[in-house]
Amino acid sequence: MPADTVRAFVALDLDEAMRERLGSLMAELRGRLRGVSWVRSEGMHLTLRFLGSSTPSALEAIRQRLRPAAARCPPAAPAMAGLGVFPERGRVRVLWIGIALPPSVLALQAECEAAAVAAGFVPEPRPFQAHLTLGRWREGAPRPELPPTDLGPASLRSLVLYRSDLHPGGARYTPLERFPLGEAP
């Protein structure tokens, strides 16, 4: 990656209470699921658009579109429930929990995608599927039996443009800018 670029993505922050509930869930699942590399609960967020290698000018262009998009979307408290795995067939690699996003947040995700494309990023080829990654298997694993899970509502109040730095112990996320939901710029 060239020196003036950063690895970046756009996400919704989770409230601290939900991060704690997710941490407790992952601690419970550790005893049931083997070989999973767990995500750190303090870094959990709902990714709306991964950008990848980003130049300063592309980040500035996307910032200009994210601010009004976030202002148009009211804060939300969608239910977080239901464990699942990717891929849908064969040996699994990713463990996730679902999140039932309201139409306003789905519209925000579509605006994030449009902002990314307008800033010069390649369109995302896969349809958006709302989920939070809890962990990954380094090598594919047999399909596990997953318990029913309902963590209640997650408070979504801000859209964040993040920088992601990869380290041996896992990625570290640094907010580049926060955009409060439902607040006029």
N, CA, C and O of each residue as an XYZ file, in Angstrom:
740
protein
N       0.861     -1.174      0.000
C       0.000      0.000      0.000
C       0.904      1.233      0.000
O       1.811      1.322      0.828
N       0.680      2.182     -0.906
C       1.493      3.402     -0.938
C       1.439      4.152      0.394
O       0.468      4.039      1.143
N       2.481      4.909      0.675
C       2.636      5.577      1.971
C       1.495      6.523      2.321
O       1.159      6.661      3.497
N       0.894      7.174      1.338
C      -0.149      8.148      1.668
C      -1.560      7.541      1.702
O      -2.536      8.278      1.837
N      -1.685      6.208      1.582
C      -2.999      5.575      1.644
C      -3.200      4.888      2.989
O      -2.240      4.536      3.674
N      -4.460      4.707      3.350
C      -4.817      3.977      4.566
C      -5.890      2.955      4.217
O      -6.624      3.121      3.242
N      -5.975      1.915      5.004
C      -7.042      0.921      4.880
C      -8.213      1.489      5.666
O      -8.053      1.843      6.835
N      -9.392      1.585      5.047
C     -10.505      2.276      5.695
C     -11.830      1.558      5.462
O     -11.956      0.719      4.571
N     -12.814      1.911      6.289
C     -14.170      1.394      6.143
C     -15.140      2.332      6.844
O     -14.738      3.181      7.639
N     -16.437      2.166      6.536
C     -17.500      2.969      7.133
C     -18.365      2.023      7.959
O     -18.754      0.957      7.482
N     -18.669      2.415      9.210
C     -19.422      1.526     10.100
C     -20.296      2.317     11.058
O     -20.126      3.524     11.236
N     -21.230      1.609     11.668
C     -22.024      2.153     12.760
C     -21.419      1.652     14.067
O     -21.117      0.466     14.205
N     -21.244      2.559     15.021
C     -20.743      2.190     16.337
C     -21.824      1.494     17.144
O     -23.011      1.779     16.989
N     -21.403      0.584     18.001
C     -22.317     -0.073     18.941
C     -22.169      0.582     20.305
O     -21.101      1.087     20.650
N     -23.252      0.569     21.079
C     -23.179      1.119     22.425
C     -22.408      0.157     23.340
O     -22.273     -1.028     23.035
N     -21.911      0.676     24.452
C     -21.093     -0.107     25.381
C     -21.870     -1.282     25.967
O     -21.309     -2.365     26.131
N     -23.148     -1.089     26.284
C     -23.955     -2.182     26.851
C     -24.022     -3.361     25.874
O     -23.931     -4.514     26.296
N     -24.179     -3.084     24.575
C     -24.225     -4.174     23.593
C     -22.856     -4.834     23.468
O     -22.774     -6.054     23.329
N     -21.800     -4.061     23.515
C     -20.457     -4.666     23.457
C     -20.255     -5.624     24.627
O     -19.665     -6.692     24.461
N     -20.741     -5.248     25.805
C     -20.625     -6.126     26.977
C     -21.436     -7.399     26.779
O     -20.964     -8.488     27.108
N     -22.655     -7.278     26.243
C     -23.473     -8.472     25.995
C     -22.809     -9.374     24.949
O     -22.839    -10.599     25.075
N     -22.214     -8.771     23.924
C     -21.508     -9.558     22.913
C     -20.298    -10.259     23.520
O     -20.028    -11.416     23.197
N     -19.571     -9.573     24.392
C     -18.425    -10.184     25.068
C     -18.841    -11.379     25.906
O     -18.154    -12.400     25.916
N     -19.967    -11.261     26.613
C     -20.481    -12.372     27.419
C     -20.901    -13.542     26.527
O     -20.639    -14.698     26.855
N     -21.544    -13.247     25.415
C     -21.944    -14.291     24.478
C     -20.718    -15.032     23.947
O     -20.709    -16.262     23.902
N     -19.693    -14.299     23.550
C     -18.496    -14.936     23.011
C     -17.811    -15.791     24.076
O     -17.300    -16.867     23.766
N     -17.793    -15.325     25.331
C     -17.198    -16.116     26.419
C     -17.964    -17.433     26.579
O     -17.361    -18.484     26.797
N     -19.291    -17.371     26.470
C     -20.119    -18.579     26.577
C     -19.848    -19.521     25.399
O     -19.765    -20.736     25.581
N     -19.714    -18.964     24.204
C     -19.512    -19.793     23.013
C     -18.119    -20.412     22.942
O     -17.930    -21.425     22.269
N     -17.141    -19.817     23.628
C     -15.769    -20.358     23.603
C     -15.733    -21.811     24.045
O     -14.953    -22.605     23.518
N     -16.574    -22.163     25.010
C     -16.613    -23.537     25.489
C     -17.269    -24.505     24.516
O     -17.045    -25.713     24.599
N     -18.064    -23.998     23.608
C     -18.797    -24.849     22.660
C     -18.111    -24.980     21.303
O     -18.205    -26.021     20.652
N     -17.424    -23.924     20.883
C     -16.863    -23.883     19.528
C     -15.345    -23.865     19.589
O     -14.753    -22.986     20.216
N     -14.727    -24.816     18.950
C     -13.261    -24.934     18.959
C     -12.659    -24.342     17.680
O     -13.276    -24.367     16.615
N     -11.448    -23.813     17.811
C     -10.708    -23.333     16.647
C     -11.119    -21.969     16.144
O     -10.700    -21.567     15.058
N     -11.936    -21.237     16.908
C     -12.404    -19.922     16.481
C     -11.435    -18.846     16.968
O     -11.030    -18.846     18.130
N     -11.078    -17.952     16.093
C     -10.325    -16.750     16.462
C     -11.367    -15.666     16.696
O     -12.002    -15.197     15.752
N     -11.545    -15.265     17.955
C     -12.631    -14.359     18.339
C     -12.271    -12.903     18.094
O     -11.120    -12.500     18.262
N     -13.260    -12.121     17.696
C     -13.119    -10.678     17.512
C     -13.092    -10.041     18.896
O     -13.782    -10.509     19.802
N     -12.313     -8.991     19.071
C     -12.298     -8.272     20.349
C     -13.583     -7.452     20.457
O     -13.903     -6.681     19.552
N     -14.313     -7.611     21.546
C     -15.617     -6.943     21.672
C     -15.481     -5.421     21.656
O     -16.389     -4.735     21.188
N     -14.364     -4.875     22.157
C     -14.213     -3.415     22.173
C     -14.071     -2.827     20.768
O     -14.289     -1.631     20.578
N     -13.715     -3.634     19.805
C     -13.574     -3.142     18.436
C     -14.761     -3.472     17.545
O     -14.711     -3.234     16.338
N     -15.828     -4.017     18.121
C     -16.973     -4.425     17.304
C     -17.761     -3.229     16.788
O     -17.932     -2.221     17.474
N     -18.225     -3.374     15.576
C     -18.985     -2.328     14.890
C     -19.762     -3.008     13.773
O     -19.490     -4.162     13.441
N     -20.706     -2.317     13.204
C     -21.482     -2.835     12.087
C     -20.957     -2.178     10.805
O     -21.266     -1.020     10.526
N     -20.174     -2.910     10.043
C     -19.604     -2.369      8.811
C     -20.699     -2.182      7.770
O     -21.450     -3.108      7.464
N     -20.777     -0.968      7.230
C     -21.723     -0.677      6.158
C     -21.047     -0.691      4.794
O     -21.674     -1.007      3.783
N     -19.741     -0.342      4.774
C     -19.008     -0.364      3.496
C     -17.519     -0.440      3.773
O     -16.947      0.472      4.370
N     -16.883     -1.534      3.340
C     -15.433     -1.652      3.419
C     -14.851     -0.905      2.218
O     -15.299     -1.095      1.087
N     -13.857     -0.061      2.466
C     -13.263      0.727      1.393
C     -11.934      0.153      0.924
O     -11.614      0.203     -0.264
N     -11.159     -0.393      1.861
C      -9.838     -0.900      1.512
C      -8.847      0.239      1.399
O      -8.975      1.252      2.087
N      -7.867      0.080      0.539
C      -6.812      1.073      0.352
C      -7.421      2.390     -0.136
O      -8.057      2.440     -1.188
N      -7.216      3.454      0.644
C      -7.887      4.734      0.396
C      -6.903      5.897      0.405
O      -6.068      6.010      1.303
N      -7.009      6.753     -0.592
C      -6.168      7.941     -0.655
C      -6.807      9.072      0.158
O      -8.011      9.038      0.414
N      -6.024     10.061      0.561
C      -6.610     11.201      1.267
C      -7.727     11.884      0.480
O      -8.733     12.280      1.069
N      -7.572     12.029     -0.840
C      -8.611     12.701     -1.627
C      -9.893     11.866     -1.692
O     -10.989     12.426     -1.660
N      -9.776     10.555     -1.781
C     -10.969      9.702     -1.789
C     -11.675      9.759     -0.441
O     -12.904      9.786     -0.383
N     -10.900      9.778      0.646
C     -11.507      9.863      1.976
C     -12.216     11.199      2.169
O     -13.283     11.252      2.781
N     -11.636     12.266      1.658
C     -12.288     13.574      1.769
C     -13.586     13.588      0.961
O     -14.593     14.134      1.412
N     -13.563     12.997     -0.216
C     -14.763     12.951     -1.056
C     -15.878     12.156     -0.374
O     -17.042     12.554     -0.422
N     -15.530     11.050      0.251
C     -16.562     10.252      0.911
C     -17.069     10.938      2.174
O     -18.252     10.841      2.501
N     -16.178     11.633      2.890
C     -16.596     12.395      4.088
C     -17.705     13.384      3.747
O     -18.678     13.513      4.490
N     -17.557     14.076      2.633
C     -18.522     15.094      2.228
C     -19.914     14.508      1.997
O     -20.915     15.203      2.169
N     -19.982     13.242      1.610
C     -21.273     12.596      1.369
C     -21.811     11.886      2.617
O     -23.023     11.750      2.778
N     -20.917     11.437      3.493
C     -21.360     10.729      4.691
C     -22.053     11.656      5.684
O     -23.029     11.271      6.327
N     -21.546     12.869      5.804
C     -22.109     13.826      6.778
C     -23.610     14.033      6.571
O     -24.376     13.838      7.514
N     -24.063     14.425      5.364
C     -25.507     14.619      5.180
C     -26.293     13.303      5.211
O     -27.452     13.291      5.624
N     -25.680     12.202      4.781
C     -26.373     10.911      4.822
C     -26.673     10.521      6.273
O     -27.775     10.063      6.576
N     -25.708     10.699      7.158
C     -25.908     10.389      8.579
C     -26.969     11.308      9.182
O     -27.782     10.869      9.995
N     -26.963     12.570      8.787
C     -27.939     13.526      9.321
C     -29.367     13.140      8.946
O     -30.299     13.409      9.704
N     -29.550     12.512      7.786
C     -30.891     12.109      7.337
C     -31.394     10.835      8.029
O     -32.588     10.539      7.985
N     -30.503     10.095      8.656
C     -30.875      8.817      9.273
C     -31.051      8.993     10.781
O     -30.100      9.373     11.463
N     -32.239      8.726     11.313
C     -32.415      8.863     12.758
C     -31.687      7.751     13.510
O     -31.449      6.683     12.946
N     -31.329      7.983     14.772
C     -30.763      6.898     15.582
C     -31.728      5.710     15.591
O     -32.935      5.882     15.422
N     -31.195      4.524     15.785
C     -32.025      3.319     15.737
C     -31.636      2.369     16.859
O     -30.550      2.474     17.430
N     -32.529      1.447     17.164
C     -32.271      0.430     18.192
C     -32.759     -0.927     17.681
O     -33.727     -1.480     18.203
N     -32.083     -1.461     16.655
C     -32.519     -2.738     16.084
C     -32.161     -3.924     16.983
O     -31.203     -3.874     17.754
N     -32.948     -4.980     16.867
C     -32.703     -6.207     17.619
C     -31.481     -6.934     17.067
O     -31.271     -7.012     15.856
N     -30.686     -7.459     17.990
C     -29.531     -8.257     17.609
C     -29.801     -9.680     18.081
O     -29.820     -9.959     19.280
N     -30.009    -10.578     17.115
C     -30.390    -11.946     17.460
C     -30.060    -12.899     16.320
O     -29.943    -12.494     15.163
N     -29.914    -14.163     16.667
C     -29.725    -15.208     15.668
C     -28.283    -15.379     15.247
O     -27.716    -14.500     14.599
N     -27.684    -16.498     15.607
C     -26.323    -16.812     15.180
C     -26.353    -17.485     13.822
O     -27.306    -18.191     13.492
N     -25.311    -17.267     13.035
C     -25.203    -17.897     11.730
C     -23.755    -18.041     11.333
O     -22.858    -17.585     12.043
N     -23.522    -18.683     10.187
C     -22.168    -18.904      9.686
C     -22.116    -18.608      8.188
O     -23.114    -18.707      7.474
N     -20.927    -18.247      7.747
C     -20.620    -18.117      6.323
C     -19.506    -19.110      6.012
O     -18.679    -19.366      6.888
N     -19.442    -19.671      4.833
C     -20.449    -19.593      3.784
C     -21.669    -20.434      4.141
O     -21.672    -21.186      5.115
N     -22.699    -20.280      3.323
C     -23.960    -20.971      3.599
C     -23.870    -22.474      3.380
O     -24.653    -23.232      3.953
N     -22.929    -22.909      2.562
C     -22.760    -24.345      2.289
C     -21.319    -24.748      2.548
O     -20.399    -23.936      2.448
N     -21.143    -26.006      2.878
C     -19.793    -26.533      3.072
C     -19.211    -26.160      4.426
O     -19.934    -25.809      5.359
N     -17.894    -26.243      4.511
C     -17.186    -25.941      5.756
C     -17.265    -24.443      6.036
O     -17.164    -23.622      5.124
N     -17.445    -24.105      7.297
C     -17.687    -22.708      7.674
C     -16.389    -21.996      8.032
O     -15.423    -22.620      8.470
N     -16.383    -20.680      7.839
C     -15.210    -19.857      8.128
C     -15.530    -18.689      9.060
O     -14.648    -18.219      9.778
N     -16.788    -18.211      9.061
C     -17.153    -17.020      9.831
C     -18.385    -17.315     10.687
O     -19.358    -17.900     10.213
N     -18.325    -16.896     11.965
C     -19.462    -16.964     12.881
C     -19.981    -15.550     13.059
O     -19.201    -14.630     13.302
N     -21.296    -15.363     12.941
C     -21.868    -14.022     13.042
C     -23.172    -14.035     13.835
O     -23.780    -15.082     14.061
N     -23.582    -12.830     14.253
C     -24.895    -12.623     14.851
C     -25.631    -11.623     13.965
O     -25.041    -10.663     13.470
N     -26.918    -11.860     13.775
C     -27.717    -11.004     12.906
C     -28.180     -9.736     13.604
O     -28.219     -9.657     14.832
N     -28.524     -8.760     12.802
C     -29.064     -7.498     13.320
C     -30.161     -7.053     12.354
O     -29.925     -6.908     11.155
N     -31.358     -6.838     12.891
C     -32.542     -6.510     12.080
C     -32.616     -5.007     11.849
O     -33.253     -4.291     12.620
N     -31.972     -4.529     10.796
C     -31.904     -3.088     10.540
C     -33.223     -2.545     10.000
O     -33.853     -3.166      9.144
N     -33.641     -1.374     10.508
C     -34.848     -0.738      9.980
C     -34.570     -0.136      8.598
O     -33.412      0.033      8.217
N     -35.629      0.186      7.852
C     -35.459      0.764      6.505
C     -34.553      2.003      6.490
O     -33.803      2.194      5.533
N     -34.606      2.841      7.522
C     -33.774      4.055      7.526
C     -32.287      3.724      7.536
O     -31.498      4.421      6.899
N     -31.893      2.672      8.247
C     -30.472      2.290      8.303
C     -30.069      1.567      7.021
O     -28.936      1.705      6.560
N     -30.983      0.804      6.449
C     -30.688      0.180      5.151
C     -30.508      1.257      4.077
O     -29.663      1.115      3.193
N     -31.295      2.327      4.151
C     -31.125      3.449      3.214
C     -29.775      4.124      3.442
O     -29.125      4.542      2.483
N     -29.345      4.236      4.705
C     -28.029      4.804      5.011
C     -26.929      3.936      4.413
O     -25.956      4.454      3.864
N     -27.079      2.615      4.519
C     -26.072      1.724      3.934
C     -25.997      1.937      2.426
O     -24.903      1.978      1.863
N     -27.141      2.073      1.769
C     -27.163      2.312      0.317
C     -26.487      3.649     -0.009
O     -25.799      3.769     -1.023
N     -26.686      4.649      0.853
C     -26.020      5.944      0.633
C     -24.508      5.818      0.837
O     -23.737      6.481      0.143
N     -24.083      4.987      1.768
C     -22.645      4.766      1.970
C     -22.036      4.105      0.733
O     -20.935      4.460      0.312
N     -22.754      3.150      0.160
C     -22.289      2.498     -1.063
C     -22.197      3.519     -2.196
O     -21.194      3.559     -2.909
N     -23.228      4.341     -2.370
C     -23.214      5.365     -3.425
C     -22.092      6.370     -3.196
O     -21.452      6.808     -4.153
N     -21.847      6.740     -1.948
C     -20.765      7.682     -1.633
C     -19.410      7.077     -1.979
O     -18.529      7.766     -2.493
N     -19.246      5.792     -1.699
C     -17.983      5.125     -2.013
C     -17.742      5.093     -3.519
O     -16.640      5.380     -3.985
N     -18.770      4.747     -4.268
C     -18.636      4.684     -5.730
C     -18.350      6.078     -6.292
O     -17.510      6.231     -7.178
N     -19.049      7.094     -5.774
C     -18.823      8.467     -6.234
C     -17.409      8.947     -5.906
O     -16.860      9.798     -6.606
N     -16.819      8.397     -4.836
C     -15.454      8.781     -4.442
C     -14.395      7.980     -5.195
O     -13.199      8.169     -4.975
N     -14.835      7.081     -6.088
C     -13.890      6.348     -6.927
C     -13.637      4.904     -6.525
O     -12.792      4.242     -7.128
N     -14.346      4.399     -5.521
C     -14.173      3.000     -5.124
C     -15.003      2.107     -6.041
O     -16.043      2.522     -6.552
N     -14.539      0.891     -6.241
C     -15.244     -0.080     -7.077
C     -16.540     -0.478     -6.380
O     -16.538     -0.686     -5.167
N     -17.653     -0.591     -7.117
C     -18.918     -1.000     -6.489
C     -18.788     -2.361     -5.807
O     -18.098     -3.253     -6.300
N     -19.456     -2.504     -4.676
C     -19.469     -3.780     -3.958
C     -20.303     -4.767     -4.768
O     -21.473     -4.497     -5.038
N     -19.725     -5.915     -5.165
C     -20.469     -6.850     -6.021
C     -21.520     -7.677     -5.273
O     -22.483     -8.143     -5.882
N     -21.345     -7.862     -3.963
C     -22.285     -8.682     -3.198
C     -23.354     -7.815     -2.542
O     -23.079     -6.684     -2.141
N     -24.568     -8.342     -2.433
C     -25.606     -7.570     -1.727
C     -25.262     -7.462     -0.245
O     -24.645     -8.363      0.324
N     -25.660     -6.363      0.371
C     -25.402     -6.132      1.789
C     -26.212     -7.115      2.624
O     -27.403     -7.310      2.385
N     -25.556     -7.733      3.608
C     -26.227     -8.632      4.551
C     -25.831     -8.176      5.954
O     -24.681     -8.335      6.363
N     -26.785     -7.613      6.684
C     -26.509     -7.057      8.012
C     -26.126     -8.165      8.991
O     -26.904     -9.086      9.238
N     -24.916     -8.063      9.543
C     -24.438     -9.026     10.531
C     -23.226     -8.434     11.243
O     -22.605     -7.485     10.764
N     -22.911     -9.004     12.377
C     -21.707     -8.655     13.128
C     -20.854     -9.907     13.229
O     -21.312    -10.928     13.743
N     -19.628     -9.845     12.750
C     -18.742    -10.991     12.840
C     -18.283    -11.159     14.286
O     -17.797    -10.217     14.912
N     -18.446    -12.381     14.807
C     -18.002    -12.700     16.163
C     -16.649    -13.402     16.158
O     -15.849    -13.227     17.078
N     -16.395    -14.195     15.122
C     -15.138    -14.925     15.064
C     -14.957    -15.595     13.716
O     -15.867    -15.653     12.888
N     -13.737    -16.103     13.528
C     -13.393    -16.767     12.266
C     -12.619    -18.045     12.561
O     -11.842    -18.121     13.513
N     -12.853    -19.043     11.721
C     -12.040    -20.246     11.758
C     -10.941    -20.068     10.718
O     -11.225    -19.705      9.577
N      -9.700    -20.317     11.094
C      -8.584    -20.184     10.142
C      -8.724    -21.191      9.007
O      -8.468    -20.881      7.843
N      -9.134    -22.395      9.367
C      -9.399    -23.414      8.364
C     -10.886    -23.723      8.454
O     -11.467    -23.637      9.536
N     -11.494    -24.071      7.368
C     -12.922    -24.368      7.396
C     -13.250    -25.411      8.450
O     -12.468    -26.331      8.686
N     -14.389    -25.270      9.075
C     -14.821    -26.181     10.136
C     -16.161    -26.802      9.758
O     -16.898    -26.256      8.937
N     -16.471    -27.954     10.366
C     -17.805    -28.519     10.150
C     -18.862    -27.553     10.675
O     -18.583    -26.747     11.562
N     -20.052    -27.631     10.139
C     -21.142    -26.748     10.567
C     -21.480    -27.029     12.029
O     -21.856    -28.148     12.377
N     -21.347    -26.001     12.896
C     -21.633    -26.226     14.315
C     -23.125    -26.108     14.618
O     -23.887    -25.500     13.867
N     -23.514    -26.704     15.730
C     -24.869    -26.510     16.232
C     -24.828    -25.220     17.044
O     -24.036    -25.101     17.978
N     -25.669    -24.261     16.697
C     -25.643    -22.945     17.341
C     -26.870    -22.755     18.220
O     -27.984    -23.089     17.819
N     -26.666    -22.217     19.424
C     -27.806    -22.016     20.320
C     -28.659    -20.829     19.873
O     -28.151    -19.913     19.226
N     -29.950    -20.836     20.212
C     -30.775    -19.653     19.948
C     -30.198    -18.481     20.740
O     -29.804    -18.646     21.895
N     -30.147    -17.313     20.131
C     -29.527    -16.154     20.772
C     -30.327    -14.897     20.488
O     -30.687    -14.625     19.343
N     -30.605    -14.130     21.539
C     -31.265    -12.834     21.407
C     -30.637    -11.895     22.425
O     -30.828    -12.059     23.630
N     -29.889    -10.913     21.942
C     -29.201     -9.978     22.835
C     -29.972     -8.681     23.035
O     -29.490     -7.776     23.716
N     -31.154     -8.580     22.458
C     -31.941     -7.366     22.624
C     -31.503     -6.272     21.663
O     -30.772     -6.533     20.708
N     -31.955     -5.033     21.919
C     -31.666     -3.940     20.987
C     -30.246     -3.382     21.130
O     -29.677     -3.344     22.220
N     -29.703     -2.957     20.000
C     -28.407     -2.274     19.956
C     -28.672     -0.800     19.653
O     -29.413     -0.487     18.721
N     -28.092      0.084     20.410
C     -28.275      1.513     20.181
C     -27.285      1.989     19.121
O     -26.074      1.976     19.345
N     -27.800      2.407     17.971
C     -26.969      2.915     16.874
C     -27.161      4.421     16.804
O     -28.251      4.896     16.483
N     -26.108      5.177     17.103
C     -26.219      6.629     17.185
C     -25.208      7.390     16.330
O     -25.352      8.596     16.129
N     -24.174      6.686     15.818
C     -23.204      7.422     14.997
C     -22.596      6.547     13.909
O     -22.333      5.359     14.096
N     -22.387      7.188     12.770
C     -21.701      6.609     11.634
C     -20.243      7.039     11.767
O     -19.957      8.184     12.117
N     -19.316      6.108     11.483
C     -17.902      6.403     11.689
C     -17.099      6.004     10.459
O     -17.287      4.923      9.903
N     -16.205      6.888     10.045
C     -15.213      6.570      9.029
C     -13.980      6.114      9.801
O     -13.368      6.901     10.524
N     -13.614      4.835      9.645
C     -12.517      4.236     10.401
C     -11.292      3.988      9.541
O     -11.380      3.729      8.341
N     -10.155      4.078     10.196
C      -8.887      3.592      9.651
C      -8.656      2.233     10.287
O      -8.925      2.059     11.475
N      -8.167      1.275      9.530
C      -7.886     -0.066     10.032
C      -6.412     -0.379      9.803
O      -5.928     -0.362      8.671
N      -5.709     -0.666     10.898
C      -4.295     -1.041     10.812
C      -4.167     -2.495     11.231
O      -4.581     -2.873     12.327
N      -3.590     -3.312     10.353
C      -3.433     -4.729     10.636
C      -2.190     -4.961     11.482
O      -1.117     -4.430     11.196
N      -2.357     -5.776     12.543
C      -1.269     -6.134     13.452
C      -1.353     -7.635     13.708
O      -2.411     -8.234     13.518
N      -0.252     -8.248     14.138
C      -0.290     -9.693     14.413
C      -1.376    -10.093     15.413
O      -1.936    -11.183     15.295
N      -1.686     -9.246     16.389
C      -2.705     -9.551     17.387
C      -4.113     -9.199     16.936
O      -5.054     -9.347     17.715
N      -4.285     -8.742     15.718
C      -5.602     -8.352     15.208
C      -5.600     -6.914     14.730
O      -4.677     -6.151     15.015
N      -6.631     -6.558     14.008
C      -6.737     -5.202     13.456
C      -7.024     -4.198     14.571
O      -7.704     -4.509     15.549
N      -6.493     -2.992     14.400
C      -6.785     -1.878     15.305
C      -7.515     -0.818     14.505
O      -7.113     -0.465     13.396
N      -8.598     -0.313     15.089
C      -9.451      0.644     14.401
C      -9.330      2.013     15.040
O      -9.413      2.155     16.260
N      -9.134      3.020     14.200
C      -9.030      4.394     14.663
C     -10.087      5.226     13.956
O     -10.100      5.280     12.726
N     -10.979      5.879     14.706
C     -11.971      6.736     14.045
C     -11.284      7.928     13.370
O     -10.505      8.641     14.003
N     -11.575      8.135     12.097
C     -11.082      9.312     11.389
C     -12.078     10.455     11.534
O     -11.693     11.620     11.631
N     -13.381     10.104     11.549
C     -14.427     11.107     11.765
C     -15.719     10.402     12.146
O     -16.048      9.335     11.628
N     -16.448     11.037     13.077
C     -17.766     10.528     13.506
C     -18.844     11.467     12.978
O     -18.682     12.687     12.950
N     -19.958     10.851     12.557
C     -21.097     11.602     12.040
C     -22.323     11.170     12.843
O     -22.827     10.067     12.633
N     -22.816     12.013     13.760
C     -23.985     11.646     14.561
C     -25.199     11.409     13.658
O     -25.430     12.142     12.696
N     -25.969     10.368     13.990
C     -27.190     10.091     13.221
C     -28.270     11.086     13.618
O     -28.432     11.408     14.795
N     -29.003     11.566     12.626
C     -30.154     12.426     12.859
C     -29.861     13.851     13.262
O     -30.766     14.574     13.680
N     -28.606     14.275     13.146
C     -28.251     15.668     13.513
C     -27.854     16.427     12.272
O     -26.999     15.977     11.509
N     -28.461     17.565     12.065
C     -28.137     18.394     10.898
C     -26.684     18.836     10.965
O     -26.199     19.231     12.025
N     -25.984     18.769      9.822
C     -24.568     19.163      9.790
C     -24.399     20.664     10.002
O     -23.275     21.165     10.005
